[in-house]
Amino acid sequence: MRSPAILRNFLLFLILAILPAGAKQVEWKIKEHRGNKYVPLSQVKEFYNLTSMTRSGSNIVLKNSALTLKFRTGGQEVLMNEVKFIFSHAIVALGEYHMSVTDLLKVVDPVLRPHKIEGAKAFDTVIVDPGHGGRDAGAVNSLGTEAGYNLIVARQVRDRLQKRGFKVVMTRNSDVFLTLQQRVTLANKYKNAIFVSIHFNSAGSTGRSRARGIETFTLSPVGVAHYGRSLKSSDLVPRRGNSQDSANIALATAVHWTSLLRLNENAKMNIPDRGVRRARYSVLTGVKHPAILFEGGFLSHPKEKYLIHTKTYQTTLANAIGDAIYTYRQATLGKNKTAQKK
């Protein structure tokens, strides 16, 4: 479980990143490796004004007083102030240790400098998408269905956002079936919007008793595979949603980590962090707005399913998502405003 103080520090940094103390000018020393471009971690340290770089075994740590980045050589899991991200490519040794340019541009920089996201613009509309519905119940356990839980949380997210002055569009507001294309088509009718699809998870039979925690998906960048499978030729083709790659990861970061913070610090639920991940789900590939798919826990886990069924869990999650969307808007606009009262 992450330290509450560290999680608070990360969210504070997300907001403080909009302040004018910019990154240094660096002439990047790019190397090619197995068809991908990489930059040295030492230059990442210099660019973001980090003060130290240490290595212990396979672990590498870059840090300053406000920020800590932890890498594992040969691995794709990276912690930024103890926030887990799944990189598209592993950290590799090319004389010295390097990260991929894709991960620098599509993960690290938009998270640490959300105000620098190219094309980030004001939005006043949030499309909230409760996954599944009607004849598609999604995951099912002895307490309820994923479609039902999705709708419960989505309605509370709507109410939270409306109190903050957002216009909210629900892809469904009852137990009805919508195709994935219908959801995408509806979302793309609106301007100045973001898209948040709400789901709950279920593990296969082999992992049914073990898998738990929350995870958040954004669209895989061009050249990066869908989560859990190898690269295909179709992954090399840009999708509509790839125009929002940087905004997607910043939105995912705000929602994912605010949710963990509230569930674990405020509600004391000890929910594991499964990280911010990449995927090619239809609602992510086709939506033109910044878009994420949020998985709020495992209905297949023998303990977590009871937590998910409680009003406390549902309300905590919904409030976190709503507040994170407000934080994301402030950070991407580069404004240092006092947060509205909750």
C-alpha positions, 0 to 999 in steps of 0.5 A: 500500500502506498504511503498517504503522504507520498500520494498527497505529494504526487497530486500536489506535484501534478498541480505545482507542475503548472508553475513557471520553473521549467525544464532545462534545455537538453540536446538529447542523445538518442540511440536506436535499439530494436526499432525504437528510440531511447534517451539516457536516464542521465539526460532525463535527470538533467531535463527535469532538474533532478538532483541525484541518480543512484543505482542499487542492484537492478533498481535506479532512482532519480530524485529531487526534493519534490519528485522521485522516479524509480526504474528497474533495469529490464522492467516496464513498471515505473514509479513516479512518487510511488505512482505505478505506470506500465511503460510501453518499453523496458529500461535498457542498458545501452552503455548507460541506462535508457528509457524509450522516447515513446515513454518520455513523450507519452508518459513522463512529460505529460504527467510532470508537465501537464500544462505543456500538453500540445493541444490541451484545451478547455472543456466544459463537458464530461461524457460518463460511460457506464460500461455494459448494460441491458443484455450485456451484464459484464462481470457477475458475482453473487452480489450483483453485476458489473453493469449495475455497479457501473451505473451506480458509480457513474450516476454519482460521478455525474452528480459530483461533476454537476456540482462543480459546474460541468455539463455531464452526458451519460451514454446510458442512464438505465439498464439498456444495451449500447454497442461500443460504436453507439457510445463512441458516436454519442461521445463524438457529437460533443465539443470541448469534452472528455470521456470517462468509461467506468468498469469493474474487473473480473479475473479468469478462473486461474487468477480468480482468488488472487487478482484485485485492485484498480487499474486505468487504461489509456489508448496505446500509442502508435507502435505499442501493443494492446495490454497483454498481447504482442505487437500486431501490424494494426498497432502501427496504424494511428487511431483517432484517439491517438491525437490525445495521447498526452492528454489521455495519460494526464487524465488517467493519472489524475483519476487513478491516483485520486481514487487510490488516495481516497480509497486507501487513506480516507476509507482505509480499504487497502486497495492494491495499485495495478497501474496506469496501462495501455490498451486498444479498447474500442471506446479508446480508439474511436473517441476524439476527446481525451479518454480513459477506461477505469477499472474500479476493482475485481468482482471476482475477488472473494473480499474485494467484491464485498467492498465494491458492494458497499455504499462507502466504496461506491461513493468514495470512488465516485467523488474521487473521479469527479474531483480528479477531473477538476484537478486535471482541468486545472493542471492542463490549463496551467492555472494555479487556482484554489480548488473549489470546496468539496 
